[in-house]
Amino acid sequence: MLILVSILAGGCGGGSLENSRITLGDIGWDESVAVANLTKVLLEDEVGYEEVELQTLDVTLLFEGVGNGELGAFQDVWLPNHQDYLNEQGDNVVQIGEWYQGQTSFGIAVPSYMDINSLEELNDSGASEIYGIEPGAVIMEKIPDSVIPAYDLEQELVESSTPGMLSEIENLYENQEEFAFVAWSPHWMNQRYDYKYLEDPLDALEELDEPAQLSTIVNEDFPEDQPAAYAFMQALTLDEEQLNDLEATINEVGDPLEGARQWVAENPYVVEPWVDAARNAEP
């Protein structure tokens, strides 16, 4: 912690920002929760914002909220997965470039102990469910609309939250039972489970299983109204190891805000340029 203080204390936020409040949205996915709480910790503790409120919403409300100004920003835009949502907002939002500097993966997966490699083999695998995530996720629409018909799958798609899905598959994995689930990277599940993505020879998932860009959108007025927060978001970047470590720390601590705060204390040199960018942009 002493290292953190010595690096970041050189200009602790305040002054013109002491009454500033912004609202950020997150989708409830682990990387979204992680980067939102990381942003909250640093904008409040180091840049000087009075309050950074976080709201967890489904994907439609997140894009609409940023577009109409009820939310200042949403930092977990997956492209091309979320392209249609982005197009609907037009000039109401401003997109900030990629903050995740790693390789993404997304698709339907099974544990590595299962002896199948393709969606074509899923009916003969013994798995009776595909465990999914939030209903608003694009893949949760694509599976019943495209994947199940394309492969004539007999499995039931189980809608849940991301934590709910992970809780379900934890017990199944420990007992080495057969199941399929929605998986992606970056996420701490990649450190916890040994699994493989099922091949999609009929391209039923289309672009969803291709590498994606993770970026941020802000309301059109945000750059002018909140220059410090905007500069911070422009500067923020995380590689795969850093993001997985941040998520794992939050998972171990059990509280997103305190987990993010602990990670900041352990990684002061990573966050220093983001904080400096915000301080230099203060009006």
C-alpha positions as CSV (number, residue, x, y, z in Angstrom):
1,M,0.0,0.0,0.0
2,L,2.9,2.4,0.7
3,I,4.0,2.0,-2.9
4,L,0.5,2.9,-4.1
5,V,0.5,6.0,-2.0
6,S,3.9,7.1,-3.2
7,I,3.0,6.7,-6.8
8,L,-0.6,8.0,-6.9
9,A,-0.7,10.6,-4.1
10,G,1.1,13.2,-6.3
11,G,-2.0,15.2,-7.0
12,C,-5.0,13.5,-5.3
13,G,-8.2,14.5,-6.9
14,G,-10.4,17.2,-5.6
15,G,-11.1,20.9,-6.3
16,S,-13.4,21.3,-9.3
17,L,-14.4,17.6,-9.1
18,E,-15.4,17.4,-5.5
19,N,-19.1,17.7,-6.4
20,S,-19.0,15.7,-9.6
21,R,-21.2,12.6,-9.9
22,I,-21.5,10.2,-12.8
23,T,-23.5,7.0,-13.4
24,L,-21.9,4.1,-15.2
25,G,-23.7,1.0,-16.4
26,D,-22.5,-2.6,-16.3
27,I,-24.1,-5.8,-17.7
28,G,-23.3,-8.1,-14.7
29,W,-20.6,-10.1,-16.6
30,D,-17.5,-10.5,-14.6
31,E,-15.3,-8.4,-16.9
32,S,-18.0,-5.7,-16.9
33,V,-18.3,-5.7,-13.1
34,A,-14.5,-5.7,-12.8
35,V,-13.8,-2.7,-15.1
36,A,-16.7,-0.7,-13.7
37,N,-15.6,-1.1,-10.1
38,L,-12.0,-0.4,-11.0
39,T,-13.1,2.8,-12.7
40,K,-15.2,3.7,-9.6
41,V,-12.4,3.1,-7.2
42,L,-9.9,5.2,-9.1
43,L,-12.2,8.1,-10.1
44,E,-13.4,8.4,-6.5
45,D,-10.2,7.7,-4.6
46,E,-7.6,9.2,-6.9
47,V,-9.2,11.6,-9.3
48,G,-11.6,13.2,-6.9
49,Y,-15.1,12.4,-8.0
50,E,-17.7,12.7,-5.3
51,E,-19.7,9.7,-6.5
52,V,-19.5,7.2,-9.3
53,E,-22.8,5.2,-9.2
54,L,-22.9,1.8,-10.9
55,Q,-26.1,0.4,-12.3
56,T,-26.4,-3.2,-13.5
57,L,-28.8,-3.5,-16.4
58,D,-29.6,-5.7,-19.4
59,V,-27.9,-4.9,-22.7
60,T,-30.8,-3.0,-24.3
61,L,-31.2,-0.7,-21.3
62,L,-27.5,-0.1,-21.2
63,F,-27.3,1.2,-24.8
64,E,-30.5,3.2,-24.4
65,G,-29.3,4.7,-21.1
66,V,-26.0,5.9,-22.6
67,G,-27.9,7.2,-25.6
68,N,-30.4,9.2,-23.7
69,G,-27.9,10.4,-21.1
70,E,-29.3,8.6,-18.1
71,L,-25.9,6.7,-18.0
72,G,-22.6,8.4,-18.7
73,A,-20.9,5.3,-20.0
74,F,-20.9,1.6,-20.6
75,Q,-17.5,-0.1,-20.7
76,D,-18.2,-3.6,-21.9
77,V,-19.2,-3.2,-25.5
78,W,-18.4,-6.4,-27.5
79,L,-18.0,-5.7,-31.2
80,P,-19.2,-7.0,-33.6
81,N,-21.6,-8.8,-31.1
82,H,-23.2,-5.5,-30.0
83,Q,-23.0,-3.7,-33.3
84,D,-26.8,-3.6,-33.9
85,Y,-27.3,-2.0,-30.4
86,L,-24.6,0.5,-31.2
87,N,-26.1,1.4,-34.6
88,E,-29.5,2.1,-33.0
89,Q,-27.9,4.9,-30.9
90,G,-26.2,6.7,-33.8
91,D,-24.7,10.0,-32.9
92,N,-26.1,9.9,-29.4
93,V,-23.0,7.9,-28.2
94,V,-19.3,8.2,-28.7
95,Q,-17.2,5.0,-28.9
96,I,-13.8,4.9,-27.2
97,G,-11.3,2.5,-28.7
98,E,-10.5,-1.0,-27.3
99,W,-9.5,-1.1,-23.7
100,Y,-8.9,-4.9,-23.7
101,Q,-5.6,-5.8,-25.2
102,G,-6.0,-9.5,-25.4
103,Q,-7.6,-12.3,-27.4
104,T,-11.3,-12.8,-26.9
105,S,-13.2,-16.1,-27.3
106,F,-16.9,-16.8,-27.1
107,G,-19.1,-19.8,-27.9
108,I,-20.6,-23.0,-26.6
109,A,-18.2,-25.2,-24.7
110,V,-17.9,-28.5,-22.8
111,P,-15.5,-29.8,-20.2
112,S,-12.3,-31.3,-21.7
113,Y,-13.2,-34.7,-20.2
114,M,-16.1,-35.0,-22.6
115,D,-15.2,-36.9,-25.8
116,I,-16.7,-34.5,-28.3
117,N,-15.4,-31.6,-30.3
118,S,-18.3,-30.3,-32.4
119,L,-21.9,-29.1,-32.0
120,E,-22.8,-32.0,-34.4
121,E,-21.9,-34.5,-31.7
122,L,-23.7,-32.8,-28.8
123,N,-26.9,-35.0,-29.0
124,D,-24.8,-38.1,-28.5
125,S,-22.7,-36.7,-25.6
126,G,-25.0,-37.4,-22.7
127,A,-25.5,-33.6,-22.0
128,S,-29.2,-32.7,-21.5
129,E,-28.7,-29.0,-21.0
130,I,-26.8,-26.0,-22.4
131,Y,-26.3,-23.7,-19.4
132,G,-26.6,-20.1,-20.5
133,I,-26.3,-16.6,-19.1
134,E,-28.5,-13.5,-19.0
135,P,-31.5,-13.6,-21.4
136,G,-30.5,-10.2,-23.0
137,A,-27.1,-11.5,-24.2
138,V,-26.9,-11.9,-28.0
139,I,-25.8,-15.5,-27.8
140,M,-28.9,-16.3,-25.7
141,E,-31.0,-15.3,-28.7
142,K,-28.7,-17.0,-31.2
143,I,-28.8,-20.4,-29.6
144,P,-32.5,-21.0,-29.8
145,D,-33.0,-19.1,-33.1
146,S,-30.0,-20.5,-35.0
147,V,-27.9,-23.1,-33.2
148,I,-30.6,-25.5,-31.9
149,P,-32.4,-25.6,-35.3
150,A,-29.2,-25.9,-37.4
151,Y,-28.0,-29.0,-35.5
152,D,-31.4,-30.3,-34.4
153,L,-30.2,-30.2,-30.8
154,E,-32.3,-31.9,-28.1
155,Q,-30.7,-30.0,-25.2
156,E,-32.6,-27.5,-23.1
157,L,-31.2,-24.0,-23.0
158,V,-31.1,-22.9,-19.3
159,E,-31.3,-19.1,-18.9
160,S,-29.6,-17.7,-15.8
161,S,-27.3,-15.0,-14.7
162,T,-23.5,-15.4,-15.1
163,P,-23.0,-16.1,-11.4
164,G,-26.0,-18.5,-11.5
165,M,-24.5,-20.4,-14.5
166,L,-21.1,-20.7,-12.9
167,S,-22.7,-22.0,-9.7
168,E,-24.5,-24.7,-11.6
169,I,-21.6,-25.9,-13.6
170,E,-19.2,-25.9,-10.6
171,N,-20.9,-28.9,-9.2
172,L,-21.3,-30.6,-12.5
173,Y,-17.7,-30.1,-13.3
174,E,-16.5,-31.4,-9.9
175,N,-18.6,-34.6,-10.5
176,Q,-17.4,-34.9,-14.1
177,E,-20.9,-34.9,-15.5
178,E,-21.8,-34.2,-19.1
179,F,-23.0,-30.7,-19.9
180,A,-22.6,-27.8,-22.3
181,F,-22.4,-24.1,-21.4
182,V,-21.8,-20.6,-22.7
183,A,-18.1,-19.7,-22.2
184,W,-15.9,-16.8,-23.1
185,S,-12.6,-15.1,-22.5
186,P,-11.6,-12.9,-20.8
187,H,-13.0,-14.5,-17.7
188,W,-11.6,-16.2,-14.5
189,M,-13.4,-19.4,-15.6
190,N,-10.4,-19.9,-18.0
191,Q,-8.2,-20.4,-14.9
192,R,-10.7,-22.5,-13.0
193,Y,-12.0,-25.0,-15.6
194,D,-10.3,-27.1,-18.3
195,Y,-12.8,-26.9,-21.2
196,K,-13.0,-26.6,-25.0
197,Y,-15.2,-24.7,-27.4
198,L,-17.3,-26.9,-29.7
199,E,-16.7,-26.5,-33.4
200,D,-19.5,-24.9,-35.4
201,P,-19.2,-26.3,-38.9
202,L,-22.6,-24.9,-40.0
203,D,-21.6,-21.4,-38.8
204,A,-24.8,-21.1,-36.8
205,L,-23.2,-18.7,-34.4
206,E,-21.9,-16.6,-37.3
207,E,-19.7,-13.8,-36.1
208,L,-20.3,-14.5,-32.4
209,D,-17.5,-17.0,-32.0
210,E,-15.0,-14.8,-33.8
211,P,-12.6,-12.6,-31.9
212,A,-14.2,-9.4,-30.6
213,Q,-13.2,-5.9,-29.5
214,L,-14.0,-4.8,-26.0
215,S,-14.6,-1.0,-26.0
216,T,-16.5,1.8,-24.2
217,I,-19.3,4.0,-25.2
218,V,-20.2,7.3,-23.6
219,N,-23.0,9.8,-24.0
220,E,-22.4,12.4,-26.7
221,D,-22.1,15.1,-24.1
222,F,-19.8,13.1,-21.8
223,P,-16.4,14.2,-23.3
224,E,-17.3,17.9,-22.7
225,D,-19.2,17.5,-19.4
226,Q,-16.8,15.0,-17.8
227,P,-13.4,15.5,-19.3
228,A,-11.5,13.9,-16.5
229,A,-13.6,10.7,-16.6
230,Y,-13.5,10.7,-20.4
231,A,-9.7,11.0,-20.4
232,F,-9.4,8.2,-17.8
233,M,-11.5,5.9,-20.0
234,Q,-9.5,6.7,-23.1
235,A,-6.3,5.8,-21.2
236,L,-7.5,2.6,-19.5
237,T,-6.1,-0.6,-21.0
238,L,-5.8,-4.1,-19.6
239,D,-4.1,-7.1,-21.1
240,E,-5.4,-10.7,-20.6
241,E,-3.2,-11.5,-17.6
242,Q,-4.2,-8.2,-15.9
243,L,-7.9,-8.6,-16.5
244,N,-8.0,-12.3,-15.4
245,D,-6.0,-11.3,-12.3
246,L,-8.4,-8.5,-11.5
247,E,-11.4,-10.8,-11.9
248,A,-9.8,-13.5,-9.8
249,T,-9.0,-11.0,-7.0
250,I,-12.6,-9.8,-7.0
251,N,-13.8,-13.4,-6.9
252,E,-11.5,-14.2,-4.0
253,V,-12.3,-11.1,-2.0
254,G,-16.0,-11.6,-2.5
255,D,-16.8,-7.9,-3.0
256,P,-16.3,-6.1,-6.4
257,L,-15.4,-2.8,-4.9
258,E,-13.0,-4.0,-2.3
259,G,-11.5,-6.5,-4.7
260,A,-10.9,-3.8,-7.2
261,R,-9.4,-1.6,-4.5
262,Q,-7.0,-4.5,-3.5
263,W,-6.0,-5.0,-7.1
264,V,-5.2,-1.3,-7.4
265,A,-3.0,-1.5,-4.3
266,E,-1.1,-4.4,-5.8
267,N,-0.8,-2.9,-9.3
268,P,0.0,0.9,-8.9
269,Y,2.2,1.1,-11.9
270,V,-0.6,-0.2,-14.2
271,V,-3.2,2.4,-13.1
272,E,-0.8,5.4,-12.8
273,P,-1.1,6.5,-16.4
274,W,-4.9,6.4,-16.4
275,V,-5.0,8.5,-13.2
276,D,-2.5,11.0,-14.7
277,A,-4.6,11.3,-17.8
278,A,-7.6,12.1,-15.8
279,R,-5.9,14.7,-13.6
280,N,-4.3,16.4,-16.6
281,A,-7.8,16.7,-18.2
282,E,-9.5,18.3,-15.2
283,P,-11.1,21.6,-16.1
